[in-house]
Structures are given as C-alpha cells and as structure tokens.
Amino acid sequence: MDSIFVYLNPETASEGSGPLHGLKIAIQPNISASGWATDAGSNALINFKALEDATLVSRLREAGAVIQGLTRMSEFGFGLAGSRAGDAVSRGAVDAEMVLDLMGESRLAAQRAAVCGFKPSYGLISRYGLIGLIPSMETCGVLSRSLKNIREMVKIIAGPDERDFSLPDEKPLDFSPQKMNPKKTTVGVITETKSGLQGDQEAAFHAAIDDLKESGFRIKEMSFPDFSLFSLVHKIVGSVEASSCTGRYDSVRYGHRVPGAKNWNEMYLSSREEAFGLLVKSYLFQGAFFQFQRYDAYEDACRIRARLLADMQKTMSKVDFLVIPAANEVPKEATASLAGTYEQFSPTVFASVTGQPALYLPSASGSAQFGFQLAGPRLGDARLFALGEHLLNMRQGGKS
C-alpha cells in the first residue's frame, strides 16, 4: 500500500461513537488534517503541515470515522496524472476516500477504480481547510464501493459553516433514504454527449439506457447544442482563478525556495519557476494570459458560463435527471498536457461549471470502462442518491 498512501495514520481507533463509527476514510494532502503534511502534491507547499482540521475532517472525526491516511494526488488535484485516487478504495484499504473535484476527478477516479463516485452540489460542503485551485468550481467528492457510505458521509459533512463565507445561506438538505418511482421519473439523454462514443463504449452506454427503460424510467432524448462550450469556459475561467489563487505561494513562509537569490524579487521569481509542475505551470500561464492580455476573452467566458447555466436549468426543468457517458479514452501520455487533460475530462466538466451534483455508477459487469454518470439539478443531491441506490438495488434483484 506504500505506493497508494503518502502517509498512514498510526492511530486507527475511532475518535467518536457517532453514525460513522469505525468507517475508514482516506483523504488527499490538499485537505487539512492537523499536524499532517498538506502539500497538495506541489513543491509550492513542500513541508507545509496543516495547523487545524478542515471542517469536513473535523465533522467526520466527530461522527466516529477514522481518517486512515493521505493518498497520492496530482498537483493541486488538477487532473489525474500521477494520482492514485480510488486505488485505496478498490483494494479495500479504506471504506471511502475524499477527492477534490475540480473538473471531474472524483468521477473519473471512480471509473478507473470501478467504484461509486459522487460530486456534490457547489456550496453544499464547506471548503474551509481545503487547498484548492478553482474556487468557483471545486468541491470535495467522495469515492466508495458503497453508495450508502457516500450518502451517510455527505449527510455528516454538508451544511452551513460560519468559517466558509462562500457557502450560500440555504436550507440544509434531508439525506434520509427516499423511494424512487421509475414511472414518474424522466431521465434525459443529451444527444451531443454521445457523439464521441465508439465501439464497446457506445454499446455499453446504450445498454445502460435500455436498462433504465426496462426498469420503467421514461427516457427523453434532448439536444444541448453548446455542450462542448463547457470545456472552453472551464479552461478560461478556471485558469484565471488558478493563476490568481497561486499568487499566494511566494516561498517566504513555506514551500520550495531557491537558495542564493540576491533579493526578494529574484527569490520569488526563481522559486516560483521551480515550484510548479509542467501541467499546472501551463495552466497558470494560460490564466495569466487571459487575466492580463485578453481580459475581454475572460469576460466573454463568464457571460457564456451564465448562458450555459441558464440553458442547463432549462434542460433540467424538462427532466428529473440526466444520464451522461463518463468514458473518454485518451492515451496516458496525453494526460500530461493541458489539451489532453481537457479532452479526458470533456464529459465531466459541465457539472463543475454549473455546480450541479453528479454521480458515477460502475457498470454491472464491474468493468472500469463502461460505467456512466447521472446528474441532477443543483441541490438535488438527495434525489440523486435515491436514483443511484434504486439502480444498484435493481442490479441485486431488488434485494436491499
């Protein structure tokens, strides 16, 4: 397990007797756990240790969960290159893992591990104590073999936090188990999301839709002509936010510092040159370009984002859920580039741009390639769990 974890917690006893008593959970080192290394997988934060628990960590511990250790992650959680997200869950080392989802990482990690992966609605879970990169899009996702585990964890960590000013003042959700009536439930299929599917992947997705039909769900084919713009908007808006966020890493109080600099400015520039990996550095350069050279393009992207959000809300008003492919096979070497990363995540970035919840369910055969995503309206998380649990229950022949 050494290649999965960068740190294993020697204290394995539950810290409380709450509803998550004994549940073993892994986190990434961009989620603060007091006294633990919290470098977010980057030289920019090397040797930094968290001063206190993130809100979600303290809530999990109070509920009796065991924070088992830190898993290997990509730099700042951006993409999955170098990440081992999902491996600890698939190998049974933990019951669940918390993964920061910036563009679909929790769902694609779940796909790779053939487990369930959930990205909550934006604003549902406190980001206090998280080291992020894209503040208006990122949220903490959960991976587990058990969808019930995910629901119970989200129930514990969701809700208001006076230390996170980005959380909207909204009524807490009820995550109690719900009944799902297929005959009164419409699932939308966006035509444009099927265009890139080929061979076995296409057949598997159509088989999943057929299963929904046979289970009694109403299927509605829909068009979303601008679906491809979600990636473009994320690429521009996300990179500008990332460039702004990482400006704080100046190598003064923590992180990598180049020795021998003649003055502060030289130290700052030289240290930042070595602080970030190539993928993140490319993203930050792109963000700086749109921030300082083509701000008009950034403003256009923000306007397009608002239009896409309105279009998605209109789409969701016609259906209860969406079913969307998750697979987009990209050569492994291509994921080290910015273009390849966005190609890999093109089926998943929509939920980050809109802030709506999305759930990955593995295929019934257990194949790591042929699962699918389900998405609901923002703050429709509880209903999305009900749908997922209904479908998994159907696979088991109706057994609970």
WOFENMO-V885791 format. One line per field, one symbol per residue. phi: phi as a letter, one per 40 degrees, with the letter a starting at -180 (. if undefined). burial: b if it has 24 or more other ideal C-beta (glycine too) atoms within 12 Angstrom, else e. A space follows every 50 residues. Layout:
phi = ???
burial = ???
//
This chain:
phi = .cccccabcccbcccabccbdgccbcbccbbcbdgcdbcfgbccbdgcbc caccdccccccccgcbccibbcbccfgcgbcgcbdgcccccgcacabcbc bcahdccccccccfbcbbbcccgcbcccgccbbbdcbcaccbbacbccdc ccccdccchdaccbcccccbcdccccdbcbbdcbbbbcbcdccccccafc ccccccccccccccchccbbcbbbdcdccdcccccccccccccccccccb gccagcbccgccaccccccccccccbcccccccccccccccbbbcccccc ccccdcccccccccccccbcabbbcbcacbddccccbcccccccbdcbcd ccccgccabcbccccgccbbcabbbbcdgcdccccccdccccccccggcc
burial = eeebbbbebeeeebbeeeebeebbbbbbbbbbbeebbbbbbbbbbbebeb eebbbbbbbbbebbbbbbbbbbbbbbbbbbbbbbbbbbbbeebbbbbbbb bbbbbbbbbbbbbbbbbbbbbbbbbbbbbbbbbbbbbbbbbbbbbbbbbb bbbbbbbbbebeebebeeeeeebebeeeebebeebbbbbbebbbebbeee beebbebbbebbeebebebbebebebbbbbbbbbbbbbbbbbbbbbeebe beebbbbeeeeeeeeeebeebbebbbbebbbbbbbbbbebbeeeeebbee bbebbeebbebbeebbeebbbbbbbbbbbbeeeebbebeebbbbbbbbbb bbbbbbbbbbbbbeeeebbbbbbbbbbbbbbbbbbbbbbbbbebeeeeee
//
